[in-house]
């Protein structure tokens, strides 16, 4: 058996990742349909409301758009990155959701973190509420049901160690961004940019931790954790003078960490060293 367990039911693909729909109770069918609608609504709402923002992850590198964004270039691109990373855990539920438990929980923890930091700095939850409701509903209606909190059969000490290593600078970064939001009074603080930057310091850690401890679907969650860290590292290297840039040295470190985390993730699927993967206590 693969180190990633599939959960209940056989896989049919798509959102209908259960043995057969006909085997479900009326409540089960309604729950599955509701889950599918929430996932599709989240994707649709994100595309309509945030599609232009997400496009800046690509076009933000061009000179005309960069000139238009000015001193907010890094912040706006990083905000798009943070929101997209938060929602990716829901997006991947469109395919075999019972295999993507770690990503669903990662999205839920990320949106809760975003709400907590926003409230903590005294800002309105207005723009977060729709996604808070959608992600919350998707979590409650998830076809894994009570098994949403079940661990997989194994975990990775090496991945966990890398998450702990990353947590130190990323938590420090989040604290620094909160202090800037509360005390700097500059144009970035006025726009609430530091608040989202603080969220970015925690969101990849949520996905990475769930992947490291072996929640089902840990491989996808690990990639969701690593990609934004690498992207932000490149942003910091490219724009070292912009607010919230970690500079060339820490930007390079971020890229190297992300690459290392992905390599360990992939190798832990086939490696035999107990440092890479160990069985969860009490499981075969």
Secondary structure in CASP SS format (residue, H / E / C, confidence):
PFRMAT SS
TARGET T0000
AUTHOR 0000-0000-0000
METHOD secondary structure of the structure
MODEL  1
X C 1.00
X C 1.00
X C 1.00
X C 1.00
X C 1.00
X C 1.00
X C 1.00
X C 1.00
X C 1.00
X C 1.00
X C 1.00
X C 1.00
X C 1.00
X C 1.00
X C 1.00
X C 1.00
X C 1.00
X C 1.00
X C 1.00
X C 1.00
X H 1.00
X H 1.00
X H 1.00
X C 1.00
X C 1.00
X H 1.00
X H 1.00
X H 1.00
X H 1.00
X H 1.00
X H 1.00
X H 1.00
X H 1.00
X H 1.00
X H 1.00
X H 1.00
X H 1.00
X H 1.00
X H 1.00
X H 1.00
X H 1.00
X H 1.00
X H 1.00
X H 1.00
X H 1.00
X H 1.00
X H 1.00
X H 1.00
X H 1.00
X H 1.00
X H 1.00
X H 1.00
X H 1.00
X H 1.00
X H 1.00
X H 1.00
X H 1.00
X H 1.00
X H 1.00
X C 1.00
X C 1.00
X C 1.00
X H 1.00
X H 1.00
X H 1.00
X H 1.00
X H 1.00
X H 1.00
X H 1.00
X H 1.00
X H 1.00
X H 1.00
X H 1.00
X H 1.00
X H 1.00
X H 1.00
X H 1.00
X H 1.00
X H 1.00
X H 1.00
X H 1.00
X H 1.00
X H 1.00
X H 1.00
X H 1.00
X H 1.00
X H 1.00
X H 1.00
X H 1.00
X H 1.00
X H 1.00
X H 1.00
X H 1.00
X H 1.00
X C 1.00
X C 1.00
X H 1.00
X H 1.00
X H 1.00
X C 1.00
X H 1.00
X H 1.00
X H 1.00
X H 1.00
X H 1.00
X H 1.00
X H 1.00
X H 1.00
X H 1.00
X H 1.00
X H 1.00
X H 1.00
X H 1.00
X H 1.00
X H 1.00
X H 1.00
X H 1.00
X H 1.00
X H 1.00
X H 1.00
X C 1.00
X C 1.00
X C 1.00
X C 1.00
X C 1.00
X H 1.00
X H 1.00
X H 1.00
X H 1.00
X H 1.00
X H 1.00
X H 1.00
X H 1.00
X H 1.00
X H 1.00
X H 1.00
X H 1.00
X H 1.00
X H 1.00
X H 1.00
X H 1.00
X C 1.00
X C 1.00
X C 1.00
X H 1.00
X H 1.00
X H 1.00
X H 1.00
X H 1.00
X C 1.00
X E 1.00
X C 1.00
X C 1.00
X E 1.00
X E 1.00
X C 1.00
X H 1.00
X H 1.00
X H 1.00
X H 1.00
X H 1.00
X H 1.00
X H 1.00
X H 1.00
X H 1.00
X H 1.00
X H 1.00
X H 1.00
X H 1.00
X H 1.00
X H 1.00
X H 1.00
X H 1.00
X H 1.00
X H 1.00
X H 1.00
X H 1.00
X H 1.00
X H 1.00
X H 1.00
X H 1.00
X H 1.00
X H 1.00
X C 1.00
X C 1.00
X C 1.00
X H 1.00
X H 1.00
X H 1.00
X H 1.00
X C 1.00
X C 1.00
X H 1.00
X H 1.00
X H 1.00
X H 1.00
X H 1.00
X H 1.00
X H 1.00
X H 1.00
X H 1.00
X H 1.00
X H 1.00
X H 1.00
X H 1.00
X H 1.00
X H 1.00
X H 1.00
X H 1.00
X H 1.00
X H 1.00
X H 1.00
X C 1.00
X C 1.00
X E 1.00
X C 1.00
X C 1.00
X H 1.00
X H 1.00
X H 1.00
X H 1.00
X H 1.00
X H 1.00
X H 1.00
X H 1.00
X H 1.00
X H 1.00
X H 1.00
X H 1.00
X H 1.00
X H 1.00
X H 1.00
X H 1.00
X H 1.00
X H 1.00
X H 1.00
X H 1.00
X H 1.00
X C 1.00
X C 1.00
X C 1.00
X C 1.00
X C 1.00
X C 1.00
X C 1.00
X C 1.00
X H 1.00
X H 1.00
X H 1.00
X H 1.00
X H 1.00
X H 1.00
X H 1.00
X H 1.00
X H 1.00
X H 1.00
X H 1.00
X H 1.00
X H 1.00
X H 1.00
X H 1.00
X H 1.00
X H 1.00
X H 1.00
X H 1.00
X H 1.00
X H 1.00
X C 1.00
X C 1.00
X C 1.00
X C 1.00
X C 1.00
X C 1.00
X C 1.00
X C 1.00
X C 1.00
X C 1.00
X E 1.00
X E 1.00
X C 1.00
X C 1.00
X C 1.00
X C 1.00
X C 1.00
END
